[in-house]
Amino acid sequence: MEPRIGFVTLAVDDLERSLTFYRDGLGWASNGIVGAEFHDEVTGADGTIAFVTLGEGGLMIGLYGAGDLARDAQVAPVPATTGRHSIGVMVGSRDEADALLERAAAAGARIPAPAHLRPFGVYSGYFGDPDGHLWEVAYDSGDR
């Protein structure tokens, strides 16, 4: 079996707010909130979730209530933190990187690190979503 990542699930405090940020603010495709009719009798987790799709590759980001994610995985809930990981989004140019960061800021994202050319030739910057999840928007310029 060859492993591949099909989705990454983010714990969110407010599902509607997060969906609005990603779908309406960033313009990423989503079918909205689904699974409200499901409840796991074993873990106690509800199935209410929203997925957004990134590009043509089909990678999905799951937006799942923080309490339900902890119950589903059967781990202790933890407070939200920033800086333990980031999710990278590759774009096709510096202009696209700047445009996505601007769109994220307009949707309410925090921009802790504006885009600039890194010493290893990648032009990138970061935004934090409403729950503090870090996203790096990057363009590999090839300038080494």
C-alpha positions, 0 to 999 in steps of 0.5 A: 500500500502506498500512503497518500494524504487525502485530507487534513482535519483541523479542530475548530471552535466555531464550524460556521465561522471557519466554513465562512472563512475558507469558503466565502473568504478564501473562495475554496470549494465546499459543499458546506456542513454535512454529517449532522445526522450522525452520532458515534455511540462508541466515542460520543462524537457527532459527525457534523463536519465541513470539507473544503477542497484545495485545487485539482489534486483533491486534497481536502481540509476537514473542519471539525469541532474541537470537542468532537475531534477529541472525542472521535480520536479518543484523546483529551481535548487540548487548547488551541495553539499556534506554531506547532505546525503549518500547512503549505499551499503552493501557488504559481507566482509571487503575485498569486502568493500576495493575492492569497495573503491579501484575500486571507487578510480581508477575510479576517486572517492574521498575517504574522509574516508577510511574504518575502523571498527566503534565502533558499529561493522560496517566496512565502508568507503566513496567515493564521485562520480564525482558530490560529492554524498557520498556513504558509503560502509559497511560490518556489521561484527557483532563485537559489 
